[in-house]
Amino acid sequence: MKKILFILAAALMILTSCTEAEKTKETPKQDTPTEEGVTSPMEYVVKAHTFDEMYALTHEERAKDFLSAICLDDREMLDYYIQGESVDTLLQCDLDAAITDTVDVQFGYCATVQLDVKKGVDGIIPAGKYDYTLLINEASPMVVGYFGPSDRFDAFNNPKIPDMSIDYSAYCSYKFVEEFFRNAMETSMAALDTDKYFDSIYHLAVHSLMSIGEDFTFTTTADGFKMYLTERFGYTDEALLERFVAKLDEDGSAVKDEYGVYTVSCAHGYGSLVYDLTDVSSKDGRTKLSYVIYSDSARTVQCAKAEFVFEENENSNIMKLVDIKYEKICNLTPSVFTV
């Protein structure tokens, strides 16, 4: 009798074990934010304590070092990996992290990270469980190229840039916004106030023309430069336009030949907002480009949204900037990346 009971108990244990195995096998991967916690947090060890030590690590080791710096509140090393106000926010959080998978990228090292934020910062990094993507750059002043929710990674990795061969006007507008983020004083139509920002607007005009020129060089005449300022910015006052031409004459980056043709190439470092292009749409002669702006170099925290609206000019592939909308998402300051 005891033998029969033993056999029955053993069979029941085997059956229960198989059932649990089937449940584990069939459980689908959770979308972000996840319901499951971090099942096996990595061992947090910060190996590097200087830039030289950091660059001596492999890309995977840097990824683990970066996550360890966050989880161990190592401010000094965290500043080596990313810059911006998001660093302070990350250090206010109590979280666990674990690398769960790798992601194929052309350069560098990319991984999926399970993030369990036990104590967060409301409105910025809330408490919860998330799937994040971490990209370690191959060669860049910014070691961490991306560290944020995985569902936002595609906007960074595969931005919806207008196709120059299909819609040249939209492409030129996109290049203009890139230079706007590098040269403008503020993200609003107030940035086009020539009384306040004349020099910045001049620089923006030059660099936006360079961005669509060959090898970042463009040629123009005085009349051609004035036409661009009218078509792109809507400036029509002749005295103002002549003032811009006078500025071009004074610019050491512009060389004028005997025929009055300027060749312009202005090469130098710059500071740019950290942003992603999220959408491009065109309707009824207008093109709208939508962006998110970040408070750190790794695109961890979105702090604002921006929208640029351009309107067609007759017989021209240059569209007029007619509106800039800016909306704060949180109280952090946009990060400026310098090159």
Backbone torsions as a table, in degrees:
resi	resn	phi	psi	omega
1	MET	NA	-44.4	178.6
2	LYS	-62.3	-37.0	-179.4
3	LYS	-64.4	-41.2	179.8
4	ILE	-64.0	-43.0	179.2
5	LEU	-62.7	-38.8	179.5
6	PHE	-63.8	-43.0	-179.4
7	ILE	-64.3	-42.4	178.7
8	LEU	-62.5	-42.4	-179.8
9	ALA	-63.7	-41.6	179.8
10	ALA	-64.5	-41.3	179.4
11	ALA	-63.4	-41.0	179.0
12	LEU	-63.0	-40.2	178.6
13	MET	-63.9	-42.7	178.9
14	ILE	-62.5	-44.4	-179.6
15	LEU	-62.0	-44.2	179.6
16	THR	-63.2	-41.2	-179.9
17	SER	-63.1	-43.2	179.3
18	CYS	-63.4	-42.2	-179.7
19	THR	-61.0	-43.9	-180.0
20	GLU	-65.1	-37.3	179.3
21	ALA	-63.9	-41.2	179.0
22	GLU	-64.0	-39.8	179.2
23	LYS	-62.1	-43.9	-179.3
24	THR	-63.2	-42.5	-178.0
25	LYS	-65.5	-35.8	-173.5
26	GLU	-89.7	-7.9	-178.7
27	THR	-68.2	119.1	-177.3
28	PRO	-73.3	155.8	176.0
29	LYS	-66.3	132.2	-176.1
30	GLN	-76.2	143.5	172.9
31	ASP	-78.4	163.7	176.8
32	THR	-84.4	143.4	-10.2
33	PRO	-70.5	145.9	-174.9
34	THR	-84.9	161.3	175.6
35	GLU	-94.4	-26.3	-179.1
36	GLU	-83.0	149.9	176.1
37	GLY	-81.7	178.2	175.3
38	VAL	-71.4	114.2	-171.4
39	THR	-72.2	-35.2	-179.0
40	SER	-144.5	83.4	178.7
41	PRO	-55.3	140.8	179.2
42	MET	-69.0	163.4	175.5
43	GLU	-76.9	121.5	-175.6
44	TYR	-87.3	111.8	177.6
45	VAL	-141.2	122.2	175.4
46	VAL	-92.4	108.1	-176.1
47	LYS	-85.1	-36.9	-175.3
48	ALA	-94.1	141.0	179.0
49	HIS	-130.1	2.4	175.2
50	THR	-141.3	166.9	176.8
51	PHE	-60.8	-42.9	-178.8
52	ASP	-61.3	-42.9	178.6
53	GLU	-65.7	-37.1	179.6
54	MET	-64.6	-45.6	-178.2
55	TYR	-73.1	-14.8	175.7
56	ALA	-77.9	-17.0	179.3
57	LEU	-75.3	156.5	170.8
58	THR	-72.1	167.1	179.6
59	HIS	-60.6	-41.3	179.7
60	GLU	-65.8	-39.3	178.4
61	GLU	-65.2	-36.4	176.9
62	ARG	-64.6	-39.3	178.2
63	ALA	-59.7	-45.6	179.7
64	LYS	-68.4	-36.6	178.2
65	ASP	-64.4	-41.7	179.6
66	PHE	-62.5	-48.4	179.6
67	LEU	-64.3	-37.3	177.7
68	SER	-64.5	-39.5	179.7
69	ALA	-61.9	-37.1	177.6
70	ILE	-67.9	-50.5	-173.6
71	CYS	-70.2	-25.3	179.2
72	LEU	-99.9	6.7	178.6
73	ASP	57.3	41.6	179.1
74	ASP	-89.2	87.5	-174.7
75	ARG	-61.4	-41.1	-175.8
76	GLU	-59.7	-48.0	-179.4
77	MET	-75.1	-32.2	178.8
78	LEU	-61.6	-35.8	177.5
79	ASP	-66.4	-21.1	175.6
80	TYR	-72.5	-29.2	-173.8
81	TYR	-91.2	-41.5	179.5
82	ILE	-140.8	159.5	177.2
83	GLN	-127.5	153.6	177.1
84	GLY	124.6	170.8	-176.2
85	GLU	-68.4	-16.6	177.9
86	SER	-62.9	-24.8	179.0
87	VAL	-59.7	-45.9	178.1
88	ASP	-60.3	-39.3	179.9
89	THR	-65.4	-44.5	178.8
90	LEU	-60.0	-38.5	-178.6
91	LEU	-71.6	-18.9	176.3
92	GLN	-81.3	-14.4	-177.1
93	CYS	-87.5	152.4	169.8
94	ASP	-109.7	112.9	-173.3
95	LEU	-146.0	161.4	171.9
96	ASP	-119.6	152.3	-179.5
97	ALA	-142.5	148.3	176.5
98	ALA	-150.5	132.0	175.1
99	ILE	-77.1	124.6	-175.5
100	THR	-111.3	-19.3	-176.8
101	ASP	-164.1	163.7	173.9
102	THR	-108.6	155.0	-178.2
103	VAL	-120.8	133.8	179.6
104	ASP	-71.5	122.5	174.3
105	VAL	-135.4	158.8	-176.7
106	GLN	-69.2	-40.0	-179.0
107	PHE	-132.3	150.2	176.0
108	GLY	81.0	-159.6	-177.6
109	TYR	-129.7	132.8	-177.0
110	CYS	-133.1	136.1	-176.7
111	ALA	-141.6	154.3	170.8
112	THR	-91.4	134.6	-176.3
113	VAL	-122.8	128.5	170.6
114	GLN	-84.3	123.1	-177.8
115	LEU	-116.7	125.1	178.3
116	ASP	-114.8	100.3	-179.3
117	VAL	-89.9	101.2	-178.4
118	LYS	-75.9	-40.7	175.2
119	LYS	-130.0	118.6	-177.2
120	GLY	-113.7	-163.9	176.2
121	VAL	-122.5	111.5	-174.8
122	ASP	-55.3	135.3	177.4
123	GLY	81.4	-6.1	-179.7
124	ILE	-125.9	-66.9	172.6
125	ILE	-128.3	87.9	-177.1
126	PRO	-68.5	157.0	173.4
127	ALA	-60.9	143.0	-179.4
128	GLY	156.6	179.7	-178.0
129	LYS	-118.0	127.3	-169.9
130	TYR	-136.3	155.0	167.1
131	ASP	-97.0	116.3	178.3
132	TYR	-110.1	156.6	172.1
133	THR	-113.8	134.4	179.9
134	LEU	-119.7	122.8	177.8
135	LEU	-115.2	123.2	172.9
136	ILE	-99.8	119.8	-176.0
137	ASN	-67.0	150.2	177.1
138	GLU	-69.3	-52.9	179.5
139	ALA	-151.1	106.1	-177.2
140	SER	-164.5	149.7	174.0
141	PRO	-59.3	-28.8	176.7
142	MET	-95.1	107.2	-175.3
143	VAL	-64.2	-45.0	178.3
144	VAL	-92.5	113.8	-179.8
145	GLY	-81.9	-32.2	-179.4
146	TYR	-155.0	135.4	170.6
147	PHE	-149.6	96.5	-176.5
148	GLY	-165.1	-179.2	179.5
149	PRO	-52.3	137.3	-176.6
150	SER	-61.7	-30.8	-178.4
151	ASP	-73.1	-7.1	175.6
152	ARG	-101.2	-7.8	-172.3
153	PHE	-64.4	-35.3	-176.4
154	ASP	-63.9	-35.4	178.8
155	ALA	-63.4	-31.4	176.8
156	PHE	-81.0	-45.0	-172.8
157	ASN	-80.0	-30.9	-179.5
158	ASN	-134.0	67.6	-177.3
159	PRO	-63.3	147.9	-177.5
160	LYS	-84.3	67.1	-178.5
161	ILE	-73.8	132.1	178.4
162	PRO	-57.3	141.7	180.0
163	ASP	-78.9	119.3	-177.2
164	MET	-59.7	-34.7	-177.3
165	SER	-76.7	-18.9	-178.6
166	ILE	-99.7	-44.9	-178.0
167	ASP	-138.0	84.4	-175.7
168	TYR	-64.5	-35.2	179.8
169	SER	-63.0	-44.8	178.8
170	ALA	-66.3	-37.6	178.9
171	TYR	-64.1	-44.3	178.3
172	CYS	-62.7	-36.9	177.9
173	SER	-66.2	-39.9	176.9
174	TYR	-60.8	-45.6	179.3
175	LYS	-64.0	-34.8	177.6
176	PHE	-62.7	-44.1	-178.6
177	VAL	-65.1	-37.6	175.5
178	GLU	-54.6	-46.2	179.9
179	GLU	-72.0	-30.9	175.9
180	PHE	-59.5	-46.9	-179.7
181	PHE	-63.7	-21.3	-179.4
182	ARG	-93.2	-19.8	-171.0
183	ASN	-125.2	-20.8	-172.3
184	ALA	-75.8	153.0	-179.8
185	MET	-80.9	-31.5	179.2
186	GLU	-154.4	155.9	-175.9
187	THR	-92.5	74.3	177.0
188	SER	-164.8	171.6	178.1
189	MET	-65.2	-17.0	177.1
190	ALA	-63.2	-21.5	178.7
191	ALA	-65.6	-15.1	-179.8
192	LEU	-96.3	11.8	177.4
193	ASP	-76.3	107.7	-175.1
194	THR	-70.1	-21.6	176.4
195	ASP	-67.5	-35.3	-178.3
196	LYS	-93.9	-38.7	-167.3
197	TYR	-125.8	36.6	-176.3
198	PHE	-54.8	-51.1	-177.0
199	ASP	-62.9	-40.3	178.8
200	SER	-65.3	-39.4	179.7
201	ILE	-67.0	-41.2	176.8
202	TYR	-58.9	-47.4	-178.9
203	HIS	-62.9	-39.5	177.6
204	LEU	-62.5	-43.3	179.1
205	ALA	-62.0	-45.9	-179.9
206	VAL	-62.0	-48.6	-176.0
207	HIS	-71.7	-30.5	177.6
208	SER	-70.4	-33.1	174.4
209	LEU	-71.4	-37.9	176.4
210	MET	-61.3	-37.6	-174.2
211	SER	-65.2	-22.5	178.2
212	ILE	-109.5	5.9	176.7
213	GLY	-87.7	175.4	179.8
214	GLU	-84.8	126.3	-178.6
215	ASP	54.1	39.5	178.6
216	PHE	56.0	35.5	175.1
217	THR	-130.8	141.6	175.6
218	PHE	-137.3	158.9	175.3
219	THR	-117.8	148.1	179.5
220	THR	-158.8	167.4	170.2
221	THR	-112.0	173.7	177.5
222	ALA	-59.7	-44.5	-180.0
223	ASP	-67.4	-37.3	179.2
224	GLY	-66.1	-37.3	179.1
225	PHE	-68.0	-40.6	178.7
226	LYS	-65.7	-38.1	179.0
227	MET	-63.2	-41.3	178.7
228	TYR	-61.9	-44.0	179.6
229	LEU	-62.0	-35.4	178.3
230	THR	-71.6	-46.1	-176.7
231	GLU	-70.5	-39.3	-175.6
232	ARG	-82.6	-42.0	-173.7
233	PHE	-106.6	-16.9	-177.8
234	GLY	85.1	11.7	179.2
235	TYR	-75.3	130.4	-179.7
236	THR	-127.0	-13.6	-179.3
237	ASP	-65.4	121.8	-174.4
238	GLU	-64.5	-38.5	179.5
239	ALA	-62.8	-39.8	178.3
240	LEU	-66.4	-42.5	-179.9
241	LEU	-64.3	-38.7	177.3
242	GLU	-65.9	-32.0	177.3
243	ARG	-65.3	-38.9	176.3
244	PHE	-64.8	-40.6	178.9
245	VAL	-64.4	-40.0	176.8
246	ALA	-60.5	-37.9	177.4
247	LYS	-64.9	-37.8	177.9
248	LEU	-64.6	-39.8	178.3
249	ASP	-63.1	-33.6	-178.1
250	GLU	-82.4	-16.0	-173.1
251	ASP	-73.1	121.6	178.4
252	GLY	-66.7	-14.7	178.9
253	SER	-84.3	-8.4	-177.7
254	ALA	-111.2	126.8	179.0
255	VAL	-114.7	124.2	-178.1
256	LYS	-105.7	132.3	178.6
257	ASP	-91.4	-176.0	-176.0
258	GLU	-68.7	-12.2	179.7
259	TYR	-97.7	4.2	179.1
260	GLY	81.1	19.1	179.3
261	VAL	-98.8	125.5	178.6
262	TYR	-92.7	137.1	168.0
263	THR	-112.6	123.0	-169.7
264	VAL	-125.7	131.1	172.9
265	SER	-151.8	111.8	-175.1
266	CYS	-111.4	98.2	-175.0
267	ALA	-105.8	125.4	177.6
268	HIS	-169.9	171.6	175.0
269	GLY	-70.9	169.1	-179.1
270	TYR	-154.6	165.6	171.7
271	GLY	-117.3	134.5	-177.3
272	SER	-130.4	145.7	168.6
273	LEU	-61.2	153.3	175.9
274	VAL	-95.3	121.0	-170.7
275	TYR	-150.8	166.3	170.6
276	ASP	-132.3	139.1	171.3
277	LEU	-80.9	122.4	-175.4
278	THR	-107.7	-21.8	-177.8
279	ASP	-162.8	145.7	173.2
280	VAL	-132.4	127.0	178.6
281	SER	-138.8	146.0	-180.0
282	SER	-130.6	135.0	179.3
283	LYS	-160.5	134.5	175.0
284	ASP	52.1	44.6	175.6
285	GLY	78.7	9.0	178.4
286	ARG	-121.0	144.3	176.1
287	THR	-122.6	132.4	-179.2
288	LYS	-118.6	128.9	176.0
289	LEU	-115.0	127.0	-176.5
290	SER	-112.0	140.2	-175.3
291	TYR	-135.8	155.7	163.9
292	VAL	-114.4	146.4	-178.2
293	ILE	-119.4	141.0	-172.4
294	TYR	-111.5	157.3	178.8
295	SER	-98.4	13.9	178.5
296	ASP	-157.7	162.3	-175.7
297	SER	-72.5	-17.7	-178.4
298	ALA	-96.2	4.1	178.6
299	ARG	60.6	38.4	-179.2
300	THR	-80.0	-42.6	-175.9
301	VAL	-122.6	121.7	173.3
302	GLN	-78.8	129.3	-179.0
303	CYS	-115.7	-12.2	-178.7
304	ALA	-160.7	161.5	172.2
305	LYS	-121.6	147.1	177.9
306	ALA	-137.4	145.8	-179.2
307	GLU	-135.9	126.1	179.7
308	PHE	-112.9	129.5	-178.6
309	VAL	-117.1	128.9	-179.7
310	PHE	-119.7	148.7	-177.9
311	GLU	-124.3	140.2	-178.4
312	GLU	-63.5	141.2	167.8
313	ASN	-102.7	141.5	-178.6
314	GLU	-63.9	133.0	176.6
315	ASN	58.1	38.3	179.5
316	SER	-150.2	146.4	175.4
317	ASN	-95.6	5.6	174.0
318	ILE	-97.0	124.3	-178.7
319	MET	-97.9	147.0	-179.1
320	LYS	-83.9	131.9	174.7
321	LEU	-75.3	116.8	-174.6
322	VAL	-113.1	-15.6	-179.3
323	ASP	-161.5	144.8	171.7
324	ILE	-132.0	122.3	176.9
325	LYS	-112.8	136.4	-176.5
326	TYR	-133.5	130.9	-178.4
327	GLU	-133.9	124.6	176.7
328	LYS	-75.3	139.3	176.6
329	ILE	-98.8	-38.8	177.4
330	CYS	-145.0	-178.8	-173.1
331	ASN	-89.8	9.3	177.9
332	LEU	-80.2	154.1	-177.9
333	THR	-87.1	138.6	176.1
334	PRO	-56.2	140.2	179.5
335	SER	-84.4	143.5	176.8
336	VAL	-114.3	120.9	-178.7
337	PHE	-97.0	124.0	-177.3
338	THR	-104.3	143.7	179.6
339	VAL	-126.2	NA	NA
